[in-house]
Amino acid sequence: MATAKKLTDNHLTCVICTEEFTGPATLQCHHTFCKSCLLKYTKTQPEAVQAKSIPCPSCRQLTKVTTPDSPVEEWVSQLKPSHVIQGQMDDFGPGAEAADANVCNVCKIQGKTTPATSWCSVCDEVFCDGCLKMHNIMPMSRDHKVVDVSDATKRKARHRFMCKTHKDKQIELFCKDCRMAICHTCCSIKHRKCDDVDTLDNMTPLVREHLSNQNQELKIKMTTSENITILRKSQIKEIQTNAQNIKDEIRNIRQRVVEVIISKEKQLFDKVDRSSEEQLRELQAEIKSQEIDQQMYQQQYEFTASAVTSNCERDMYAVYESVGETSTDNRDTGNRLAAGRVVFTHDMDNRPAPGRVVFTHDMDKLSKAVDDLQLGEVAVVRGVSDRQSTPVLHHTIDCKADGDKEGTHLNDVTVLTVDGLTVTVVADYYNKSLKTYHTSDPNTLGNLLLSGCPWQIAKLIESQIAVSVPNNKEIVTVNVTPDPVLLSTIKTSKMYFALSSLSPSQLAAGTFNQPHSVDILDMTGKILKSINTGVIRNPDHILVTSNNNLIVSEGQVLSLVCVTSEGEAVFTYTPAGVRALRWPWRITTTSTGDILLVDYKSHKVIQLTESGQYVRDVLTQQDGLKYPRGICLDGDGFLYVTCGRCVSVFKFQKTVK
């Protein structure tokens, strides 16, 4: 267990099988694997085998083989571990403990097994305490360097560097052409034609410096890889959370649709109940009438029957005179006796038949409506950070409101999430207003009139923004509810166009024609400090990045400048030729730090790296851009760009080659 832990701690395990190395083999990229694991992997890569190369499972780099016509098994078997790996295997491998338990070399010759306590770096022998005293007395060896036998580190450091081919020769030279440490015999036999051979003493400082530099690079790569891993894990969690939220939203929509269907069902049930109850009332009234008539007929029947069966003629005629003849046929009515009186006549055929409630439906139409029913659309929206993605226009918001001037120009745009709603906020310069639109209903408009023309929007917190109003020397703060509501008006001593949030309590604002062109303000307008941004003297726009750097642009200066919050230069982007800027305008950044720059007069949105290197033209005039101004990204990866009076919203999809 101790050996296994040492191997793991010293990175002596194969990343394929996750076990300690068995037959380690090092590729040209310096990655090491078990030979058996590497052989299995190589056989699964037909393209590499066809190229007569061994692929690295970690970095995919190919290692050319010396005998391409031999089988793959021989390719791998000819690979050797690096000196570093082999040295660590010797120090920490299964044989390390046995090496620690070596017996004294002198005693071993005499047939004794006295444990060794010391090691001589010159003799390369181990001695017990008694033999060491003799070793130290001898004139030939009294000056030799001796270390404790258990100190593997010192033993390794003082161990003579011996040639593997000529085992009795010490390595003292380095062939730069072959990049190999060699002995004098190797040099005279195998490296006679090499042009550049130097001594090991001269090469050691250079090799050590080279390896130190390489170590620094590896440390940077390790840190970068670790950060990427952390980012990817965060993205996995975000994707899982987003998937669950979307499922919940789909369930809610389904529930709302079901509620609509249930409501329609209830309406039909109510109509059936009302129609049936009306018919039932009519029939029940008819039954009641018939029951009354039946009772009256029964009484008359009994009265008449009594008179007929009576032997008293007086009673019979009395009944006859009072009742008269009742005919069951309308045709007998004319034959009634004049003295008679009709008590009841009823014509069943003239009464209307009771109505019938009927349910009719068009099943084909209903099936089509169900088939056409769409709860929504699920799509993978890629961010602009994915440099292989392409933009697709998703929708457009027309921001011209009733009563607006014809010259509607949206100078800036931002997107907020307020109470679960995605709200688009635009600064309408000529109409002196802030307008908000709910993404779920783009026709829903909130409008806040300002005392002057708004220039740039700065997000303070998720539902609050600050807006520069330069011609009035004001900065206003606004709460988005999602309608815009004025919170405060900050009076400033200077005319500020560019505006961005350094923190919820501090603003970075671009001054007009001042030596130090950016001021850091508190929320009362007090200047805390000023920053020089070099060639940008009159910043039109400013952006504070996630690491608190300031990126500024000026339309008339064909450069983009980035400085730290202390004013130290980070980069200046001044492209030439076909990529030359014509009127740099608004700026935003992606979640990965890439910069998106609006070039107003070239009708483009340009993507740069965090360090100011050109990546690509994200949007051009071919995508419908014409004199773009404002730009922002929302949390779902949609890109918002203002052109004239409209906001064009783009999503990104993977390019299919």
Secondary structure, 3 states (H helix, E strand, C coil): CHHHHHHHHCCCECCCCCCECCCEEECCCCCEEEHHHHHHHHHCCHHHHHCCEEECCCCCCEEECCCCCCCHHHHHHCCCCCHHHHHHHHHHCCCHHHHHCCECHHHHHCCCCCECCEEECCCCEEECHHHHHHHHHCCCCCCCCEEECCCHHHHHHHCCCECCCCCCCECCEEECCCCEEECHHHHHHHCCCCCCEEEHHHHHHHHHHHHHHHHHHHHHHHHHHHHHHHHHHHHHHHHHHHHHHHHHHHHHHHHHHHHHHHHHHHHHHHHHHHHHHHHHHHHHHHHHHHHHHHHHHHHHHHHHHHHHHCCCHHHHHHHHHHHCCCCCCHHHHHHCCCCCCCCCCCCHHHCCCCCCCCCCCCHHHHHHHHHHCCCCCCCCCECCCCCCEEEEEEEEEECCCCCCCCCCCEEEEEEEEECCEEEEEEEECCCCEEEEEECCEEEEEEEEECCCCCCCEEEEECCEEEEEEHHHCEEEEEEECCCEEEEEEEECCCCCCCEEEEECCEEEEECCCCCCCEEEEECCCCEEEEECCCCCCCCCEEEECCCCCEEEEECCEEEEEEECCCCCEEEEECCCHHHCCCCEEEEEECCCCCEEEEECCCCEEEEECCCCCEEEEEECHHHCCCCEEEEEECCCCCEEEEECCEEEEEEEEECCC
